[in-house]
Amino acid sequence: MTGTELGGQHLGGRWTTLDRIVRIADGEAVGVRNVPNTLAIFDSHFPRFNVLPGVLILGSLGTLAGALLEHETGRPWRLTGAERVGFRHFVQPGDQLELTVKLKDLGEDEATLTGEVSVEGNVVTRARKLLARRVG
């Protein structure tokens, strides 16, 4: 699956959006999220030094993980946990996040993945263990 097959579909909720899924293949998904300076969170999250909260970055990884798992199984999934997460650099307005998730283990109702987020080729966030559960 490539981004063109998604028909411009907006993915995620108010804060955990993805602008585009670039590809889903072979147990891996790659997506893009732009960080505009118009996000309301920047009004209160360090107004003089705007930083995208890490939980929103994790939420975007969860959205991408859910899309990968739904592609693999045909069922909806959601992120239920994250372990061994590291934040290396600030994400600020104007940045474009490239998100990658890889499927490590898939059970009937649970899945384990890894995730990585980069800005201009530099890793800003790495989640060594993402946990997902099938919805419903």
Secondary structure, DSSP 8 states (H G I E B T S, - for coil): -BGGGGTT--BS-SSS-BSEEEEEETTEEEEEEE--TT-GGGGTS-TTS----HHHHHHHHHHHHHHHHHHHHSS-EEEEEEEEEEE-S---TT-EEEEEEEEEEE-SSEEEEEEEEEETTEEEEEEEEEEEEE--
